[in-house]
Amino acid sequence: MRKARARHCRVSLDDFGAGMSSFEYLRRFPVDQIKIDGSFIEHIAQSRFDREIVSAISAIARSLGCSVVAEKVERQDALEILQEMGVAFGQGYLLHRPEPLEAIVARATAQAISPVGRRA
């Protein structure tokens, strides 16, 4: 992991909160981003417990200088709660369906080379 970081790669800790050793990973590994396990996001609108856990993980991540990604964002109410908590990144069907990497690269390339805000 240190070699990857030396090459300017960013490191994400996936599925944070899913296992008992998640906090130990924070102590042992230099990470740039924490991805909160989707099991806490799935019912965040209905579960005070899940809201408190996500809020606490987000606060810890930010205090360590890590960005936060919420996994399994599939409902608008969950997205709104996460935004209120200051979670800046999300992944899930509400935001975008999975697709082949080639399609993502092609779209990004087309957007990068197309003229934007052309004036006559």
C-alpha positions as CSV (number, residue, x, y, z in Angstrom):
1,M,0.0,0.0,0.0
2,R,2.8,2.4,0.8
3,K,4.3,1.7,-2.7
4,A,1.0,2.6,-4.3
5,R,0.8,5.8,-2.3
6,A,4.4,6.6,-3.3
7,R,3.2,6.5,-6.9
8,H,0.5,9.0,-6.0
9,C,-2.3,6.4,-5.9
10,R,-5.1,7.1,-3.5
11,V,-6.2,4.3,-1.1
12,S,-9.8,3.6,-0.1
13,L,-11.0,1.5,2.8
14,D,-14.0,-0.4,1.4
15,D,-17.0,-1.7,3.4
16,F,-16.0,0.2,6.5
17,G,-18.1,-0.8,9.5
18,A,-18.9,-4.3,8.2
19,G,-16.3,-6.1,10.3
20,M,-15.1,-5.9,13.8
21,S,-11.6,-4.8,12.8
22,S,-12.5,-1.7,10.7
23,F,-11.0,0.7,13.3
24,E,-7.8,-1.3,13.5
25,Y,-7.5,-0.9,9.7
26,L,-7.5,2.9,10.2
27,R,-4.7,2.6,12.7
28,R,-2.6,0.3,10.6
29,F,-3.1,1.5,7.0
30,P,-2.7,5.0,5.5
31,V,-6.0,5.6,3.7
32,D,-7.3,8.6,1.8
33,Q,-11.0,7.6,1.7
34,I,-13.4,5.6,3.8
35,K,-16.3,3.9,2.0
36,I,-19.1,3.3,4.6
37,D,-20.7,-0.1,4.2
38,G,-24.0,0.0,2.4
39,S,-25.8,-1.9,5.2
40,F,-25.7,1.4,7.2
41,I,-27.0,3.4,4.3
42,E,-29.8,1.1,3.1
43,H,-32.2,2.0,6.0
44,I,-30.7,5.3,7.1
45,A,-34.0,7.2,6.7
46,Q,-35.8,4.8,9.1
47,S,-33.0,3.9,11.5
48,R,-31.7,6.3,14.1
49,F,-29.0,3.8,14.9
50,D,-27.7,3.8,11.3
51,R,-27.8,7.6,11.1
52,E,-25.7,7.9,14.3
53,I,-23.2,5.3,13.1
54,V,-22.8,7.0,9.7
55,S,-22.5,10.4,11.4
56,A,-19.8,9.1,13.7
57,I,-17.8,7.3,11.0
58,S,-18.0,10.5,8.9
59,A,-16.7,12.6,11.7
60,I,-13.9,10.3,12.4
61,A,-12.9,10.1,8.7
62,R,-12.9,13.8,8.4
63,S,-10.8,14.3,11.5
64,L,-8.3,11.9,10.0
65,G,-8.2,13.8,6.7
66,C,-10.1,11.2,4.8
67,S,-13.0,11.7,2.4
68,V,-16.2,9.7,2.9
69,V,-18.1,7.6,0.3
70,A,-21.6,6.2,1.1
71,E,-22.2,2.9,-0.6
72,K,-25.6,1.6,-1.7
73,V,-27.3,5.0,-2.1
74,E,-30.6,3.9,-3.7
75,R,-33.2,6.3,-2.3
76,Q,-33.6,10.0,-2.5
77,D,-34.3,10.3,1.3
78,A,-31.0,8.6,2.0
79,L,-29.2,10.9,-0.3
80,E,-30.7,14.0,1.4
81,I,-29.7,12.7,4.9
82,L,-26.2,12.0,3.7
83,Q,-25.9,15.4,2.2
84,E,-27.0,17.0,5.4
85,M,-24.3,15.0,7.2
86,G,-21.7,16.4,4.9
87,V,-21.0,13.1,3.1
88,A,-19.7,14.4,-0.2
89,F,-19.4,11.2,-2.3
90,G,-21.9,8.3,-2.9
91,Q,-22.3,5.2,-5.0
92,G,-25.5,3.4,-5.8
93,Y,-28.3,2.9,-8.2
94,L,-29.9,6.2,-7.4
95,L,-26.8,8.0,-8.6
96,H,-25.8,5.7,-11.6
97,R,-26.3,2.2,-12.7
98,P,-23.1,0.0,-13.1
99,E,-21.7,-0.1,-16.6
100,P,-18.7,-1.3,-18.4
101,L,-15.5,0.7,-17.8
102,E,-15.1,1.2,-21.6
103,A,-18.5,3.0,-21.7
104,I,-17.4,5.3,-18.9
105,V,-14.1,6.1,-20.5
106,A,-15.7,6.7,-23.9
107,R,-18.3,9.1,-22.3
108,A,-15.6,11.0,-20.3
109,T,-13.4,11.3,-23.4
110,A,-16.3,12.6,-25.5
111,Q,-17.1,15.2,-22.9
112,A,-13.5,16.2,-22.5
113,I,-13.1,16.9,-26.2
114,S,-16.5,18.5,-27.0
115,P,-16.6,22.3,-27.1
116,V,-18.2,23.7,-24.0
117,G,-19.8,27.2,-23.8
118,R,-18.9,28.1,-27.4
119,R,-19.6,31.7,-28.2
120,A,-20.7,33.0,-31.6
